[in-house]
Amino acid sequence: MNMDIHSDFLEKLDLLQSFSSIEKEFGRFLCRLARIAKGVPAADSAAQPDDALWRFLGYLLMRYVADGHSCVDIQHRRQALLEQLAAGEATDKLSADDVAVLRDGMKKLSVSSWHDALRRLQREYPMIVATRVEQGTPLVFHNDANGRSLLYLNKYRQYELDVAAWMRQAAAEQTGCELPLAEIRRVSTYFSAGSDGSDCQLLAVQKAVGRRFAIITGGPGTGKTTVLSAILALICRDHPQWRLALAAPTGKAKARMQEAITAGVEKLGDAVSDEIKKQLLSLQASTVHSLIGLRPDKVKPIFHAGKRLPYDMVVVDEASMLSLPNMAQLLRALKPDARLLLLGDKDQLSSVETGSVLADLCRCETLRDAIAVLDKNYRAANNRALTDCAQRVVTTKDAAAIAQLAEDFYSMRADESQPGAEFKVSVSPEAGKLADALTVVIKEWGLVGWKHAKTLDECFKYVDSFKVLASNREGPFGVVNLNKIMPEILGIKPLADGTPLMILENNKLTGLNNGDIGVVWKNQVCFPNPEWDGRETANKYRVFALGGLPAYELVYAMTIHKSQGSGYEKVLMVLPEKDNPVLTRELVYTGITRTELKFRLWAPKEVLKTALLRPTQRISGLVAALDNKEE
């Protein structure tokens, strides 16, 4: 069956999917290119045979990139559209005849017809579609080793190939003899105590120190901080002249990384000299954007293949948040012999932007020897119910078992023998009673004193210990509404002392980054100073006038996506009244793992079950490019 795309089908699809202006414009751009390729005069406004197909491809490519995919897989799109129709989402937008047009059109979107259509476009429009990136066409058509016919915007295929080529070469390189585990054990007091599970961490250190490239992945509480401090200590000991760079995808993750290094140094044993400990404490983390010099007003970062970073080793924490473009840009900027260490949780949410790079890398057979998995949770003693639940979310795959897990959520409770621990899942309150339900939480969790905080430090204790996490921004259970309700319940007037604010963009002038959280105090806004040495209270905070801040918003509540890289003593997680595509298994897992002590979840039972049954799926050719050595 031919893939014959008609204007009528596109009109109905637009009603169902609501094409954005950029999606429509890119389709028109492809139509203009096709006309040029066929020699059609610019003044000729008559419709061309392939106009609808080009518009369809323009919509698909822009929509897929916006949704975090690096390419288009027609089978995935067809299935998603059929599920949307089956769920009855079109009833308020489309008539029965409209739905029939869509169903008929989707029957033609088979894998074979998609493949044949792209092959035809490649033959007839070689200036628009090619099979290799170096041909410089806007679109790249690729048949991968798994039998998929994938369509890319050129640069995203190039990103995948660059990452795959670098990883394949670096992962194969040994940098010297493996350090004996006995020698590594002396580096940390934790290791020397012979704690249960420390052998796994020792092997992770051994792997990272002995290879040019390594990944260390594990959930919260698995000891990534302990492992990192030991790795850096050994690198500083064996290569005292090396320049080291620490980076994370966001400002908040950067600050947490800095705190982790300081905490990790305290665990280093006597085998590590005071000079090395001092050197580690002097390391300053940055965002990945800052490290490579990526700025909003520039297309190209300051550091790239023609101007390399000066560092001998780069360590990136919270690597699950790193997008495909940023990973490719970072690798291009590394010196040819530089080492790279990635740390993160492969089971967390993927980056907000394109790709799920860390998860993809951890699935690659080619990289198996470069990956260390930390799977023992040392924080289980704080709240065993929470850590067990998080583990079940990750490991349960069978649909019936997942449905049972969703039901079990509502009966799980924290062990009474664990002081302060709380795990409580309940059906969401009615939207009209949301304020009353939040008031109960605030009283039971001892937050009523927030408005009476006498010092800035006391305000930050409240801000840093508690957060409401939501899946969506809009709706009664969304971040916008929650941030409107919370100050009213707490009795904190708009922008009064104690108001928490979150920065929404990187700003070079102030040095503030997207995700940085500050507190209003005495008509100013104070942010923790990442360079504070723990002694002089005068420089503990960076102080700004409210009018001098870049874009910001209230942050009593934040999205679960934004919370990655953060941790709180008390977390209230709320899911919406109805299912939506944002709700995934990884989102639930990420929300649960933002705390290790007190956790409450409000969610309709069916919404929670559907979320757990929906794993994040990012369409990508990275794994195939790595494992099958595609070029």
N, C-alpha and C positions, 0 to 999 in steps of 0.2 A: 504493500500500500504506500502510495506517495505521500510525503508530508506537504500537503497543500494548505498553506495558511491563507485564510481569507480575511478581508477587512471586517466582516461581520463577526467573525470569531474574536478578533482583536478588540472590537468594541465591547463585546460581552465580557471578555477577560479584564478589560479596563474597569468595568463596573464592579467586578468581583474583587479585583486586586488593587484598584486605585493606583494606576501608574503615576509616578512622581514626574515633575516637570523635567528633571534631568534624564529620567528613563525615556520619556517621549523625545526629548531633544537628541539623545544619542541615537535613537532609531532613525530620526530624520537625517542626522549626520551620515549614517551608513547609507541611507537612500541617495544622498547627494554624491557620495563617493562612488556608488554603483552607477549612477548616471554618467559620471566622468569616465569611469572605466569602459562604459559602453559607447562613449562618444555622443551622448544625448545632449543637445544644446541646453544651456542654462535657462534660456527663455522658454523652453518646452515644458509646460506644466502638466502634461498628460501623464496619467498614472502608468508606471512600468510594471511588467509582470511579477517582479520579485519585491516590490515595495513592501507588501505586507510581511513577507518573510524577514526582510531587513529590520523592519520596525519590531517584529517579534524578538529577533536576536538582540536588538538594542535594549529592549525591556529586560530580557533574561539576564544579560551580562551585568547591567547596572544593578538589578535587584539582587543577584547572587553576591556581588561584591559587597553591597550594602548589608547583606545578611551574614557576612563573614566567610563566604566561600571564595576560593581562589579561581574556580572555573564552573562551568555549567555541565551538569549531567542530566540529560533529558528524562531518563527513567525516574530520577529523583523528583524532577519538577512535575512530571505527569502524575506520580503517586501523590504528591502533596496537593495538587489541584483536585484529584478525585476524592481525597480525604476531606478537603474543605467542602466540597459539594455534599458528600455523604453526611457530614456533620450538620448540614442544614444552615450553614453560614450565609448562603446566598438567598434565602427566602425573602429577606427584607430589601434585597437589591435587584433581584432578577425575577422575571416571569418564568412560567413553566417552559415556554418556547425558548427563552434565553438559555435556560439550563440545558435544554435539548441541543441547542447549537454548540454549547461548550462541550457537552459529552461527545457529540459527534466529532468535533475538532480534536479532542484528546485521543480519540481512537486512532487518529492518524499520527500521533506523536510516538510511534514505536521506535525502538532502538535502531532497527534497520533503516527505517525511513529517515530518521535523524542523520544517521551515518551517510546515507546516499545523498541527502540534501547538502551536507557540508562538503562532501567530495565534489559535488557539482559546482558549488560556489567556489571551491578552490580552483577548479579548472576554468571557470568562466570569469572569475574576478580575482586573478592572481595578485593584484595590487592591494586587495583587501584581506584575503584569507590565504594563509600558508601553513605548512606543517613544521616549520623551524623558525625560531625567534630571530635568528640572524638575517632572515629575509626581510625583516623590518615592517611587516604588514601589521595593521592595527589588531587583527584577530589571528589567533593560532589554533589550529585544529590538530588534536593529538589522540591517537589510539594508544591507550596504555596497555601494559602487560596483563591487566585484569579484564581486557575486552571492552572497556568503556570508551566511547567516543566523546572526548571532552573538548569544550570550546573555551578558550581563554582570551582575555585581553593580553596583549603581548607582554607587558611588563610583569604580570603575575606569573606567567610561565617562566620568564627569566628569573624571577625571584626564586621559584622552586628549584630550577636547575642550578643556580648559584649556591643555594643552601645545600643541596644534595652533593654537589661536587666538593664543596669545602668539607662537609661532614665525612664523606667517604674517605677522603685523603687523610684528614686529621685523625680519624678514629683508628686508622691502621698504623699510626706512628707510635711506637714506644719511645719514651724519652730517657730511658736508662734502666738500670736494674731495679727490681721491686724491693722496696724497703721491707726488712723483716718485721712481722707483726709485733714481736717483742719490743722492737725499737719504737714503733708507733705507740704502743701501750704506755710507754713512759712519758709521752708528751702531755697527756691529760690525766688529771686526778680521777676523772670519771672512768677512763679506760683502765687505769691501774687498780681501781677498786674491783674490777672484774664484774661490773654490773651485768645483769641478765640482758642478753641481746647486744652487748657491746662488741662482740666478734663481728657482727654484721657491719657495725660502724667502722671498725678497724679495717675491714676489707674495702669499704667505701673510701677511706683515707688513702689506703694503699693504691687503689685504682686511680684516684684523682692525682696523686703525686707522681705516679709512674707513667702517665699518658699525656699526650698533647691536648686531648679533648676528652671530657667526661661529663656525664649527667648523674646527679644524685637526686633521686625523687623519693618522696615520702610525705605522708600527711602531717598535720600539726602534731607536735609532741613526739616525733620519731627521732629527734636528735640531730637535725640538720645543722643547727647552730654549733653544737659540740663538735661535729665533724668538720665544719668549715674552719673553726678556730684552729683545730689541729692541723689541717691542710696548710693554712696560711703560715702557721708557726714553722712547719717543716720547710716550706718554700723559702721563707725568710732566712732560715738557718743554712740551707744548702745553696741558695742563690742570693746572697746579701745585696748584690748590685742590681737586682731586678727591680723594675718599676711595676707596681701592682695597681690595678683599677678595680673598684667595687661599684656595681651599678644595679639598679632595679627599674622596672618599667614605670613606676609612678613615684611621686614625691612621698606619699605615705609609706610605700614599700621601702623606699630609700631610707627613711628615718628608722623604720623597724630593723632594717639591715644593720644600720649603725649601732642601734641598741644591742642587737644580737652579738655583734663583734665585741662590744664592751663586756657583755655578760660572759661570752665565751672565753675571753682572756682570763677571767677570774678562775676558770676551771683548768687552766694550763698548769702542768706540774713543774717541779723543780728542774726537770731536764730542759726546760725552755728558759733561756736567760732573761734577765730583766730588760736587757737592751732590745731583745726581740719583742717582748711584751709591749714595751714602749713604742716600738715601731708599728705594731699592729694597732695600738690605740690611736696612732696619728693618722691612720688611713681614713680618708673621707669618701663616703659613698656619694654617688650622683645618680641622676636619672639617666637612662640609656639615651634619651634625646639629648641631654646636655653633654654626655660623654662624646657622642659622635658629631655634636654641633648641628643638630637638626632644629631648624627654626620655622615657625609658621609662614614667614614671608619669603622663604627660600625653598626651591624645589630640591636642591642638592645639599646634603650635609657638608659641614666644613671638612670632616675627615672621610676619605673614600679611597678607592683603589689607587688614585694618583697622589694622595696625601695621607699616609697611614698614621694611625694612633701610635704614640711612642711607647706603649706599655708592652711588657713581656708576658703578662698574664692578666686576663680579664675574668672577673667573676660576676655572674648575673644571678641575682636572687629573684624569687617569684617569677620564674621563667615561663610559667603557664600563661602569664599575662602578656607575653611578648608576641607581637603580631608578625606575620610572615614578612612584610616589607621591612620592619625594623630589624628582624633577625638577619635578613639579607644585607641590609645597609651596615650592620655591625660587622658581619663577617668580611665584607669588602674592605672595611677600614682597618682590620687587624694586620699587623706585620706578618710576613710570610711564615715566620717561625713562632708566632705568639701562641700561647696556650689559652684555652677557653674552658671554663667550668660553669655549667648551668645547674642551678638548684631550684627545685619547685615541686609542686604536687600535681602529678599528671592527671589526677581525678578531679581537680578543680575546674571551674568555668574556664573556657578558652578566652582569648583576648577579645576585647570589644570590637577590634578591627579584624582584618582578614586573617584567616588561618587558625589552626590549633596546633602550633608547631611542636610544643613540648610533648603533647599526647601522641602526635604523629611520629616523632623521633623515638619515643619509647616503644613504639610498635614495630620498629625496623629491625629485622633480623641482622642486617649489616652492622648495626651499632650495638648489638647485644653485649659485646665484651667491654664497651665503654660506659655501660649503664649500671649503676648501683641502686638497688631498691631498699629503702629502710621501711620495714613494716611493723616494728614493735612500737606501740604507743606507750610512752613513759608517763603520760598524764592521766592514764586510766584510773589511777588512785584518787584523782580529784572528782571524777564523775564517770563511773564505769558504764552506766546506762547510755550516756551520750556517746562515748567512744565506740561502744558495741553497735549502737544504732548507725553511726557514720560508716563503720566497717561493713555492715549489712547492706547499706545503700550502694556501696561500691561493688560488693562481691555478688549480690543476688542478681541473677540474669533471667531466670525462668519467669514467664509472665504470671503464672499462678502464684509462685513464691513472692513475687513483687506485690501482687494484690494482697497477699496475706501480710506482708511487711507493712504496707500502708495501713491496714487494719490494726496491726500490732502497735503502731505508733501511739494510738490513743489510750493504750493500757500500760505502756512503759512508764516506770517511775525510777527515780534515782534511789540508790541504796541508802537506807537510813543510817548506815554505819559510816557514811562519807559526809563529814560536816560541811554544811553550806551547799551541798550539791542539789541541783534541781533539774528535772527533766519532765516537762508537762506539755502534752499536745492536746488541743481541744478544738472543737468546731468553732469557726469564726463567730464572733458576736454579730448581731444584726447591725447594718451600717448606721442606723439611727441610734444605736446604743454603744457605738465605738468609744466615745468620750468616757462613758461610765466604766467600760472595761479597762481602758487605759489608766483611769484614776485608781482602780484596784491594784494594778501592777505597780504603779508608782508608790503607793502606800506600802505594799507588801515587800517591795525591794528597797525601801528606805530612801527614796529619792525626794521626799517632800522638803528636805532641808536645802535643796539646791538653791532656791531663791534667797536663802539666808546666809549663803557662803560669805565668810568674812575676808577671805584672801583669794588671790588669783590661783594659788596652788590648790586650794580647796575646790574651786570651780573646775579646774582641770581634772581633779579626782572623779567628779561626777561625769564629766564629758568623756573621759577615757575609760570609764568602767561600764558604761551602759549605752546601748544603741538599739533602736528599732530598725529592723532590716526588712525591706519590702522588695517584692519581685519587680514591680512596675512603678512608674512615676505617677501615672494618672489613675483616677478612680478613687472611691472612698477609702480603699486600703492601700493607696499609692503614696509615694513619698511626699508629693506636694500637699495633699490633704493632711497627712500625719504631721508634717512640719507646721501646719497651720493650727492644728488642735493641741499639740504637745505644750507649747509655751502657755496657752490658756489654762491648761490643767495644772501646770507647774507654778503658775502665778508669776511668770517672768514676762514683763512688758516687752514690746518690740524693741530689739537692739539694746535692752537694758543689760546691766552687769550679769555675767553668767551665760549670755547667749552664745551658743556655738555656731561658727560659720565655717563653711568649706569653700576653698578656692576652686574655681572651675576651669582654669586655664594656666598654662605655664607663662610666667612673666619675668623676663630678664631684668627689668628695671628694679623690681622689688626683691627678686630672688625667690619668690614664692612659686610653687608648682601646683598643678592640677591635683587635687586630693588633700592638700595641706589643710589642717584644721586648727583654727584659732578660737579665742574666746574674747568677747567684748568685756572690757574692764576699764572703768573710769574714762568713758568716752573715747577709748582707743581699742584697737584689736591686737591681742598678743598671741604670738605663735612660738612654740618651743624652738629654741635655738639648737640646731644640730651640732654646733661646735662647742656647746657648753661643757665645761670640764668637770662639772659636779661640785665645784667649790664656790666660785664667785657668784653670788645670787644676782648681782647687777646685770649680768649678761645671760641669765637663764632663759629670757624670752626676747624675741624680736618684736618691736612695737611699731604699729602703723596707725595712721589716721584712717578712719573708716572710708573717707572719700578718696584715699590714695590706693585702695585695694583694687586689684583686677576683679573680674566678674566673680561673684560668690553667691551662696545660698545658705539658708538655715540647715543645720545638720543634726537635729534631734533624731531624725530618721534619714537613712540613705538606702540606695538600692544595694542588693546583694552583690551585684557586679562591682560597685564602688568600694565595697567592704573588703575585697580581696587584699591580702597583705596586712590586714588589721586583726586585732584580737581584743575582746572585751570580757569583763567578768560576768556581765549579765546581758543576754541577748533575747529580745522578743522578735520573732520572725513572723511575718504576716503574708499570707497568700491571698489573691483576689477571690471574689465571689464566683467567677467563671474562669474556665480554662483559657489560656492564650499561648501562642508559640514560645514565649519567653520561658515558660515553666518547663524545666528539664530536670533529669536526675542529678546532673552536675550542679545545678542551681540549689537544689535542696541540700546536697552534700556540703556545698560551700557555705551556706547559711548555718548549718548545724556546727560546722567546724570553726566558726568565728569565736566560740567561747569554749572554755574547758570546765566551767563551774555551773552557771545557772542558765538554763535554756527553756524558753517557752515558744510554742508554735501555734498560731491560729490558722486553721485551714479547713475548708469544706472537704469532707472525706473523698468525694469523687475527684476534686481538683488535685488533692495530694496524690491519689492513686495514678491519675493520668500523668502527672509530672514525673513520678518515679518510673513509669512505663516508657517515658520519652527520653532516650539518651541524646545528648548533643551530637549532631551530625554536621560536620563541616566537609563539604566536597573539596577534595584536594588530590593532586597527583604526586605529592611529596614522597609518600612511602614507596610507591611504585618506582619513582625516579631514583630513590636510594637503593632499594633492594634489587632492582633490575638494571641498574647502571644506565638509565636512559639519558640521552643527550638531546 
